[in-house]
Amino acid sequence: MGVAKRLKFIIPTVQVLLLVSAGLWQHILGKYYPGHPEVIVRYGSTPLYILLKASFPLAVLWLPFFCALTWASSIPQLNLTSGATGVVMLAVFDLAVVLSVALFWYFVVVEIERRRQGTTLIRFKSRMLETLKGIVLIAVGLGAFAYACWDSHRLLLVGQLNQRSLYWSSMVDAIVGGLFLLIWALLLIKIGIKDLLVTRKSA
């Protein structure tokens, strides 16, 4: 098995294991420290936030669905968060997130390999769609950069205001999470610009 084929399996598997481990860790903290939310925020939420930023484009795709699910959960008549319905909904949501993370990182590895060969998995015959694709990639990249600046500034303020309880977790999230966001920003903007130039030359 070649290196590329191994990476197609290893990287998605590692990402899924990290996500599942972080979720289980947060659940364990919530179970053993039910009256101490600051412990869960300090030690449980930070790994999930960092992993979320590591998969930033996927988080953007999930955002509309998450907003719709949050809105639906706030309606008592739907009864989505209690009883057997709540358990099933949570299980389906968790499974969907895990599968999407695995597929996303598989796509990332394959796309990097294709890009090195001068091709891409996402290629439209329409020049207009290719142009739109490049614009969307640049927009998401700029969004990642803006979010990195805003979120890092927010986390630094949180750390300064809560030196005893949230300082170090905020610093780690700001530095590591911000680094992931900046990497995605540079990568997406670069790819978007390159695709726009290729589309313009082929016109």
DOLO-803862 format. One record per atom (N, C-alpha, C): x, y, z. Coordinates in steps of 0.001 Angstrom, whole numbers, padded with zeros to 6 digits, always signed. Each point is the difference from the previous one (the first is absolute). Layout:
<pts>
XYZ;...
</pts>
This chain:
<pts>
+000846-001189+000000;-000846+001189+000000;+000888+001248+000000;-000234+000929-000958;+000806+001194-000096;-000278+000978+001121;+000844+001040+000083;-000154+001007+001050;-001322+000736-000145;-000357+000361-001241;-001243+000731-000233;-001217-000814+000442;+000006-001292-000313;-001117-000853+000390;-000070-000145+001517;+001136-000068+000635;+000014-000094+001462;-000549+001267+000633;+000387+001151-000556;-000471+001267+000543;-001515+000140-000143;-000567-000546-001079;-001447+000046-000189;-000739-000708+001128;+000651-000970+000594;-000596-000737+001118;+000424+000577+001345;+001279+000339+000127;+000551+000412+001298;-000558+001348+000455;+000029+000997-000876;-000407+001338+000414;-001480+000070+000386;-000941-000521-000813;-001402+000004+000451;-000195-000779+001304;+000703-001136+000146;-000140-000798+001216;+000486+000768+001227;+001132+000668-000136;+000546+000787+001113;-000958+001127+000379;-000544+000681-001000;-000939+001093+000264;-001244-000501+000729;-000523-001138-000433;-001187-000567+000651;+000319-000418+001429;+001141-000647+000209;+000385-000432+001347;+000180+001204+000931;+000609+001066-000511;+000168+001209+000809;-001353+000598+000362;-000911+000040-000976;-001320+000576+000258;-000776-000830+001014;+000000-001323-000176;-000713-000877+000926;+000611+000084+001398;+001322+000038+000081;+000679+000095+001299;-000343+001299+000703;-000016+001106-000754;-000340+001294+000589;-001441+000029+000478;-000899-000606-000795;-001398-000057+000416;-000198-000845+001248;+000660-001140+000060;-000093-000862+001184;+000596+000680+001223;+001111+000702-000194;+000643+000704+001111;-000921+001073+000573;-000665+000741-000891;-000944+001018+000476;-001172-000641+000735;-000475-001146-000498;-001102-000708+000651;+000414-000489+001391;+001217-000511+000120;+000495-000486+001294;+000099+001150+000999;+000518+001130-000454;+000108+001157+000891;-001385+000478+000436;-000956+000008-000929;-001353+000416+000346;-000656-000941+000999;+000370-001280-000065;-000581-000995+000909;+000588+000108+001403;+001306+000233+000091;+000655+000016+001308;+000068+001395+000622;-000252+001039-000807;-000007+001371+000553;-001277+000711-000452;-001166-000538+000394;-001260+000600-000472;-000245+001407+000529;+000543+000319+001140;-000218+001324+000576;+001127+000976-000255;+000912-000356-000901;+001151+000865-000274;+000146+000206-001508;-000833+000862-000595;+000073+000228-001452;+001329+000588-000444;+000680+000722+000910;+001283+000585-000383;+001049-001078-000274;-000125-001149+000674;+000930-001106-000251;-000229-000574-001395;-001280-000145-000374;-000330-000531-001322;+000485+000960-001083;-000208+001286+000203;+000437+000995-000984;+001514+000024-000100;+000673-000080+001148;+001453+000127+000018;+000687-001217-000599;-000451-001187+000359;+000703-001222-000406;-000730-000836-001051;-001317+000174-000129;-000765-000829-000915;-000328+000641-001330;-000363+001277+000022;-000452+000656-001226;+001148+000410-000909;+001131+000364+000585;+001121+000498-000806;+000460-000986-001070;+000199-001297+000301;+000394-000932-001071;-001004-000074-001133;-001306+000041+000321;-001021-000039-001046;+000044+001258-000862;+000194+001153+000639;+000084+001250-000755;+001192-000013-000956;+001120-000518+000474;+001203-000048-000845;-000217-000939-001181;-000609-001171+000244;-000276-000943-001084;-001004+000583-000985;-000942+000778+000502;-000968+000659-000868;+000703+000974-000942;+000963+000729+000518;+000747+000950-000827;+000930-000724-000969;+000475-001181+000399;+000847-000784-000898;-000779-000475-001219;-001315-000127+000131;-000864-000405-001119;-000913+001163-000391;+000547+001180-000082;-000791+001220-000196;-000936-000052-001207;+000454-000414-001194;-000938-000046-001139;-001201-000914+000259;+000241-001115+000685;-001101-000898+000334;-000958+000668+000979;+000551+000751+000950;-000847+000715+000957;-000888+001022-000705;+000530+000627-001048;-000798+000954-000784;-001163-000723-000674;+000256-001192-000535;-001060-000775-000645;-001054-000455+001003;+000433-000284+001223;-000912-000462+001040;-000817+001140+000614;+000456+001235-000145;-000611+001132+000707;-001494+000157-000279;-000458-000021-001263;-001454+000144-000227;-000814-001096+000669;+000480-001243-000086;-000726-001105+000618;-000022+000140+001521;+001141+000416+000567;+000076+000158+001454;-000947+001101+000475;-000063+001103-000747;-000910+001092+000360;-001459-000469-000076;-000314-000772-001054;-001369-000517-000137;-000338-000967+001128;+000962-000846+000380;-000233-000958+001083;-000161+000719+001333;+000787+001037+000229;-000119+000788+001230;-001360+000680+000082;-000429+000539-001136;-001316+000646-000041;-001114-001012+000262;+000087-001178-000637;-001028-001025+000187;-000016-000513+001438;+001183-000077+000616;+000081-000498+001379;-000610+000978+000995;-000095+001263-000391;-000561+001011+000910;-001518+000017-000004;-000619-000791-000897;-001463-000063-000077;-000493-001171+000849;-000682+000268+001102;-000428-001084+000907;-000904-001030-000679;-000828+000432-000946;-000939-000922-000638;+000704-001117-000770;+001201+000272-000503;+000726-001014-000772;+000624-001075+000883;+000281+000351+001256;+000518-000964+000978;+001238-000741-000519;+000998+000771-000452;+001194-000602-000585;+001118-000269+001000;-000095+000578+001183;+001121-000091+000937;-000298-000828+001239;-001150-000635+000071;-000342-000758+001201;-000473-001401-000371;+000147-000917+000960;-000486-001359-000181;+000750-000763-001072;-000691-001004-000550;+000606-000856-001019;+000326+000780-001266;-000840+000989-000329;+000249+000818-001198;+001321+000735+000105;+000258+000551+001194;+001248+000719+000208;+001216-000897-000123;-000100-001224+000530;+001111-000954-000078;+000281-000382-001448;-001073-000284-000755;+000157-000382-001407;+000580+001153-000809;-000514+001210+000219;+000494+001170-000724;+001470+000241+000284;+000389-000142+001262;+001400+000204+000366;+000894-001049-000636;-000461-001260-000003;+000785-001084-000599;+000161+000216-001508;-001074+000382-000669;+000057+000248-001447;+000921+001176-000301;-000105+001047+000795;+000840+001184-000199;+001474-000339+000191;+000309-000729+001072;+001392-000382+000268;+000556-000869-001124;-000799-000954-000458;+000434-000877-001091;+000240+000794-001282;-000890+000935-000283;+000145+000828-001201;+001264+000850+000066;+000290+000543+001183;+001204+000821+000162;+001254-000841-000207;+000035-001179+000618;+001170-000874-000121;+000227-000414-001454;-001073-000407-000676;+000123-000413-001395;+000426+001161-000889;-000542+001177+000257;+000354+001160-000820;+001457+000393+000209;+000491-000134+001219;+001413+000300+000264;+000905-000967-000754;-000358-001286+000038;+000795-001008-000714;-000004+000269-001506;-001161+000266-000565;-000102+000271-001435;+000706+001294-000380;-000103+001007+000851;+000637+001283-000287;+001509-000140-000087;+000603-000686+000958;+001458-000117-000008;+000475-000972-001070;-000834-000973-000359;+000331-000849-001149;+000031+000848-001265;-001001+000861-000143;-000050+000906-001147;+001211+000930-000015;+000388+000528+001169;+001149+000911+000075;+001272-000698-000486;+000223-001219+000458;+001210-000735-000399;-000001-000271-001499;-001152-000453-000519;-000092-000295-001429;+000155+001279-000827;-000606+001090+000459;+000088+001266-000734;+001432+000526-000040;+000726-000133+001096;+001406+000416+000014;+000805-000812-001011;-000276-001298-000047;+000684-000864-000960;-000334+000403-001433;-001277+000298-000264;-000415+000406-001338;+000627+001346-000372;+000044+000912+000956;+000566+001323-000277;+001471-000105-000376;+000700-000907+000635;+001412-000201-000342;+000158-000530-001424;-001041-000676-000493;+000023-000531-001359;-000580+000979-001015;-000408+001165+000477;-000536+001028-000892;-001482-000119-000289;-000719-000837+000773;-001443-000152-000187;-000708+000297+001319;-001304-000219+000031;-000776+000210+001211;-001250-000867-000019;-000531-000323+001153;-001224-000785+000090;-001226+000825-000369;+000084+001306+000237;-001135+000883-000261;+000303+000821-001244;-000477-000454-001128;+000214+000694-001263;-001327+000089-000741;-000410+001224-000330;-001250+000218-000714;+000284+000306-001474;-000894-000454-000855;+000144+000299-001421;-000345+001448-000297;-000899+000548+000814;-000419+001379-000194;+001053+000972+000529;+000373+000967-000815;+000964+001015+000427;-000567+000844+001141;-001297+000254-000049;-000632+000788+001054;+000068-000720+001345;-000255-001322-000005;+000062-000771+001240;+001429-000089+000518;+000962-000116-000886;+001401-000020+000414;+000396+001323+000642;-000491+001099-000590;+000264+001322+000574;-000655+000130+001368;-001236-000469+000097;-000719+000046+001276;+000716-000837+001046;+000525-001158-000406;+000744-000859+000930;+001213+000734+000561;+000744+000660-000878;+001169+000741+000458;-000365+001118+000955;-001096+000700-000301;-000449+001103+000870;-000420-000533+001371;-000713-001132-000005;-000439-000598+001272;+001201-000427+000837;+000995-000614-000623;+001201-000421+000728;+000713+001197+000619;+000121+001076-000754;+000646+001207+000528;-000820+000584+001143;-001331+000015-000164;-000875+000546+001038;+000106-000800+001297;+000013-001330-000129;+000133-000853+001195;+001373+000209+000634;+001028+000155-000827;+001335+000274+000524;+000061+001311+000752;-000611+001043-000561;-000051+001295+000685;-000814-000107+001292;-001057-000821-000049;-000792-000226+001206;+000812-000682+001091;+000830-000966-000401;+000870-000676+000964;+000995+000976+000623;+000546+000897-000825;+000951+000993+000508;-000691+000962+000974;-001186+000484-000381;-000734+000920+000868;-000388-000676+001313;-000442-001251-000096;-000386-000731+001216;+001206-000255+000892;+001151-000285-000605;+001222-000217+000783;+000359+001254+000788;-000081+001158-000644;+000331+001261+000681;-001001+000301+001113;-001289-000132-000316;-001028+000320+000989;+000037-000970+001175;+000070-001307-000297;-000063-001006+001056;+001252+000036+000876;+001159+000202-000597;+001230+000070+000795;-000041+001202+000930;-000486+001124-000508;-000123+001200+000848;-000975-000250+001151;-001133-000663-000309;-000989-000306+001031;+000577-000933+001063;+000710-001025-000435;+000569-000971+000936;+001089+000627+000855;+000770+000895-000567;+001025+000689+000788;-000638+000862+001075;-001101+000665-000326;-000712+000801+000999;-000594-000889+001086;-000584-001132-000417;-000554-000950+000972;+001094-000495+000936;+001167-000312-000558;+001116-000458+000825;+000475+001048+000981;+000036+001257-000434;+000445+001076+000878;-000998+000281+001106;-001292-000138-000307;-001034+000274+000988;-000210-001158+000969;+000415-001195-000421;-000192-001199+000834;+001323-000740+000153;+000958+000663+000608;+001346-000565+000065;+000051-001318+000770;-000848-000177+000956;+000067-001221+000811;-000737-001167-000639;-001116+000284-000660;-000837-001105-000464;+000159-000322-001479;+000160+001003-000849;-000017-000248-001435;+001244+000498-000728;+001001+000462+000734;+001140+000644-000655;+000711-000926-000976;+000473-001154+000498;+000827-000862-000846;-000798-000650-001116;-001240-000408+000275;-000815-000597-001057;-000297+001021-001090;-000227+001253+000381;-000241+001047-000988;+001239+000266-000830;+001173-000020+000650;+001237+000241-000726;+000278-001118-001004;-000210-001239+000431;+000232-001144-000899;-000961+000051-001181;-001266+000281+000279;-000997+000079-001068;+000334+001131-000969;+000404+001148+000550;+000328+001152-000844;+001190-000292-000901;+001029-000635+000536;+001223-000236-000771;-000168-001160-000976;-000389-001172+000515;-000102-001192-000850;-001180+000118-000968;-001162+000369+000538;-001168+000161-000864;+000191+001103-001023;+000602+001113+000440;+000267+001089-000930;+000955-000397-001099;+000975-000838+000322;+000957-000476-001005;-000706-000848-001061;-000894-000889+000432;-000763-000814-000953;-000827+000891-000929;-000639+001015+000570;-000830+000885-000809;+000832+000776-001013;+001163+000463+000402;+000865+000739-000915;+000516-000893-001126;+000310-001257+000324;+000436-000944-001034;-001105-000208-001030;-001232-000188+000466;-001121-000166-000920;-000218+001263-000814;+000138+001159+000642;-000192+001261-000710;+000982+000135-001154;+001278-000213+000276;+001021+000110-001037;-000202-001035-001105;-000331-001225+000392;-000169-001079-000965;-001192+000247-000921;-001136+000374+000577;-001208+000209-000792;+000126+001209-000917;+000594+001079+000507;+000188+001195-000830;+000952-000301-001157;+001070-000717+000300;+000962-000355-001052;-000647-000871-001075;-000759-001021+000426;-000660-000890-000955;-001044+000763-000808;-000764+000859+000671;-001023+000768-000692;+000577+000909-001068;+001075+000696+000336;+000645+000886-000973;+000566-000801-001171;+000636-001124+000310;+000569-000838-001058;-001083-000508-000943;-001131-000437+000564;-001091-000501-000840;-000592+001105-000865;-000090+001213+000536;-000520+001115-000789;+000949+000326-001156;+001293-000055+000258;+000972+000281-001055;-000050-001075-001100;-000138-001272+000433;-000098-001087-000969;-001254+000151-000847;-001118+000365+000650;-001252+000193-000722;+000098+001147-000995;+000674+001058+000401;+000160+001158-000886;+000866-000335-001202;+001057-000795+000213;+000886-000358-001104;-000671-000943-000987;-000903-000847+000520;-000658-000981-000870;-001179+000585-000747;-000338+001262+000297;-001174+000617-000648;+000291+000293-001476;
</pts>
